Amino acid sequence: MPGATRLEAGSLSRRYDAEALPFRTTDEVPEAEEILGQPRAVQAIEFGMGMPSPGYGMFAFGARGTGKHTAVLRAVRKQAEGRPVPPDRCYVHNFDDPRRPTLIELPAGTGAALRSDMERLVDDLRTAIPAALESEEFQRRRQAVEDEYKEKPAKELAGVADRARPEGLGLLTTPSGFAVVPIRGEEVLSSDEFGNLPEPERERLQARMAAYQEEIAEALRHLPRWSRERREHLRQLAADAAGAAIEHIMDELRRKYESLPKIVGHLDAIRRDVIEHLQDFTRAEAPLPEIFLESLQHPFDGRRSLRRYGVNLLVDNSGVRGAPVVEEDNPSYESLCGRVEHLVQFGALVTDLGLIRPGSLHRAHGGYLVLEARKVLQAPFAWEALKRALKSGQVRIESPVELLSLGRTVTLEPEPAGLDLKVVLLGPPSLYYLLSALDPDFDELFKVTADFTDRMPATAENIDRYVRLIATLARREQLPPLDRSAVGRLLEESARLAGHKDKLCIRFTPLLDLLREAGYWARRAGAAVVGAAHVDRALEARIFRTDRPREQILEEIAQGTLLIDTAGARVGQVNGLSTVWLGDFCFARPSRITARVRLGQGNVVDIEREVELGGPIHSKGVLILAGYLGAHYASEYPLSLAASLVFEQSYADVEGDSASAAELVALLSALSGVPLQQSIAVTGSVNQHGAIQAVGAINEKVEGFFEACRLTGLTGQQGVVIPAANVRHLVVRREVVEAVAAGKFHVYPVETVDQALELLTGLPAGQRDPSGEFPEGSVNQLVASRLRDFAETWRQFNSPAINAADAVAGRAPSGLFLPE
């Protein structure tokens, strides 16, 4: 088996030859013209934008800062340029059902003209109608009607009086009405005079008085009908008088909108309503209490308001070129679907046509709507409303209060608006997969996925495009130009962020932040050009702002509070490496891992798990150790040990399997009794076959142990054992590279546990010979021998003869018993 070798300094990072870059500063570099490193996502976006069938909404996901937002908006706007401008949309009063305003679609740019025309129409009617009703001709005809209906009751009563007079009866007006009384000449008979008349005469007069009284009552019963006829006559007279003026004004509008039948129909409805309510254009403003009472009686048709003739221009596309692209930053229920606002009048909520407000779904009709998926899901009712609108092809304006069923406010119910648009959601991959798994409607509505990667191969072509991006960002941010050395350092940092020597990170947010900060330090130093020193200064300052906890940990190690040995050798003890994340800043701290063994039933106890500080992945790694021990050493006899593993001085949760290799090495040291070098830390995951597997944050782990060793003093014997599969991921800081080059620190890639054992113990690990035995004195032989002794001891303790002897002697055997 080949042993592990030290890595050369050149293998620890990726260095770019700045002198080979074909420019002096980024001022000479052309602009970046395309989306960088996202061929899969670009193809998905083009497909999603061009697919006209319903259900092909798009979800663009990727790590934060990969440029998905910019890329989507650029692609959507490019696609929108070639599409037709959607129609304007407006709400008008519904004269048949005032609670349900009517939606009208108009060619783009026509809505604003219609609104202005209707405002002008109302102004013209407010002038023309009073003028027509105040003309001399109308007043003469109106007075004639009034006189006619005033004379009718008088004529009826005069006829009764003329017929009654020859019969000795007259018509007398009293406070309670009209009365027929006996007269003599012109004088009314008194009661005594009437009583002195002969009885036949009295009876005749009484009978005739009753008859004429009935005629008077009949005539008076006609008064309400005559009053109605008078009002109808006057109304018709006013309609005829105002009709000519109205027709003259509205004929012009009809001709203008004759190609839009729905508008012509609405104009006809307005004409009928104006004729029916001429008084709204003539009467003086009523007192406020009267207005309030009338608004309660007619809350929607606005009898006292001419606003019902107005146009609520919901969506105005007059200034749009191509299809609209709407990006909704606050996708609440009402901002998506619209709302009906209310005003408070005398303590009551009132509304009308002009208080209907559109949502982003209305504005994006015929185009594209871009939303952050997380924000939509966080807003109450918004996600369900969005799905409902997409599935039904309509958007309804409803109150969220009604959806909660907590109560209802009398309000308008606008006609639903048709919906034809493409919705693009943005979010992280985890959210996409959760929605796909948990929401049955999601896959039906969002069939296209645009997956944005966070890194790309560092080919010559991609490096050239990346340099163009750096130059473009510097110009857009109005930063000083960068020289070749600064660009080279940015490329190195990009490889580190990508976690791979042969990759470049295309998360643009950290790149842009670093550019800005390097520009700041360049300006502060009075430099006209950003150099590599300014990039390094920005990186150092960024770390210094966030690494106070790391400094405290290193200080505790230096003072001996945290027990970490970087020299000497110990049995069953090794330095592991665990990572700590502080926002975007990650660092590693050394952790002492210890193992103790004794006779037992084959259990490897993870103390972290027992006290509920160990996560499931860490516990899985510990369980794998027991599988490795049994298969590698005790395949022919019981694994009869009890072992315990623990992270010393660990007071927080432990998760991940990157310490499983270190735990296995510590366990084998405890079994063999061979001490481990404390100057070498171990990181890596192990499988049941003893192979060392790659782990994450490898750069931070190497740097973490290096810092601890530098603090206690570099001796040239210190280093880190890492998985060989992680060599391609090494992009460590320059101070580590320099220490390795000077022989003061080392990095050892290993593929198996045996290679790690040999490095840490200085002894051969040992391979089984044809007879199945390990070489004498090897670590594996010592482990196997110890486990065989455990098994034999266990067998003896559980021998029936020994158990019987102990029982006779009245003593309990030391050790544990297997169940019979």
RAURZI-V149215 format. One record per helix or strand of 2 or more residues. SS is the DSSP state (H for helix, E for strand). FROM is the first residue (numbers start at 1). LEN is the number of residues. If there is no record, write none. Layout:
BEGIN
ss=SS from=FROM len=LEN
ss=SS from=FROM len=LEN
END
This chain:
BEGIN
ss=H from=9 len=4
ss=H from=18 len=3
ss=H from=26 len=3
ss=H from=39 len=12
ss=E from=58 len=5
ss=H from=68 len=14
ss=E from=88 len=5
ss=E from=102 len=5
ss=H from=110 len=24
ss=H from=136 len=30
ss=E from=169 len=6
ss=E from=177 len=8
ss=E from=187 len=2
ss=H from=191 len=5
ss=H from=199 len=23
ss=H from=223 len=34
ss=H from=261 len=16
ss=H from=278 len=4
ss=H from=288 len=10
ss=H from=306 len=4
ss=E from=311 len=5
ss=E from=325 len=4
ss=H from=333 len=5
ss=E from=339 len=2
ss=E from=343 len=3
ss=E from=348 len=3
ss=H from=353 len=3
ss=E from=356 len=2
ss=H from=360 len=4
ss=E from=368 len=5
ss=H from=373 len=6
ss=H from=382 len=11
ss=E from=394 len=2
ss=H from=400 len=5
ss=E from=417 len=2
ss=E from=422 len=6
ss=H from=429 len=10
ss=H from=442 len=4
ss=E from=448 len=5
ss=E from=455 len=3
ss=H from=460 len=17
ss=E from=482 len=2
ss=H from=484 len=15
ss=E from=503 len=3
ss=H from=508 len=17
ss=H from=532 len=15
ss=H from=548 len=11
ss=E from=569 len=2
ss=E from=573 len=10
ss=E from=585 len=15
ss=E from=603 len=4
ss=H from=607 len=4
ss=H from=616 len=18
ss=E from=641 len=7
ss=H from=660 len=13
ss=E from=676 len=2
ss=E from=680 len=3
ss=E from=685 len=2
ss=E from=691 len=3
ss=H from=698 len=15
ss=E from=719 len=5
ss=H from=724 len=6
ss=H from=734 len=8
ss=E from=746 len=5
ss=H from=753 len=9
ss=H from=779 len=19
ss=H from=800 len=10
END
